[in-house]
Amino acid sequence: MRFNFTWYFLSFKGRISRQEFCLGYFLMVALVLLLNRPLEELMLYSLGPTGRPWYRNDLDVALTLPMFVFALVLAWPTWVIFVKRFHDLNHSGWWLLLWPAPALLARLTNIDRWNLIYWAGLIALCAIPGSRAANRFGDDPRAPARGGPR
């Protein structure tokens, strides 16, 4: 089986299995965890004031910038693997637009445990098997390969 990086992280077409979804999602989380600290250090070094102490706003920018960069860089690949996982469940990728709704409702109603809803949804995507056989979004990702890349 050949891995096609551009298809996996950049194209909304097709389906991925539970295992492929979990591996892709946790790979991106691992990248953020591994690279966040070095990028913060780089920002503190490169944006550091010369000849004066840090101001609070300068420090906030230097520490927030790495997470902003990660959000910009990883937003598309994250959406792609979520959409493909929805496709494996035979649902449209547009359902991803409802993903932030529980967090928004919890914020509006002052419920502090909104992240439990997010984690429950993530666990469900990792646990619920996709539809067997081909569906309107493509072939079953667990089916034996028929020779070519996806």
Buried (B, 14 or more C-beta within 10 A) or exposed (E): EEEEEEBBBEEBEBBBBBEBBBBBBEEBEEEBEEBBEEBBEBBBEEBEEEEEEEEEEBBEEBBEBBEEBBEEEBEEBBBBBBBBBBBBBEBEBEEBEEBEEBBEEBEEEEEEEBEEBBEEBBEEBBEEEBBEEEBEBBBBBBEEEEEEEB
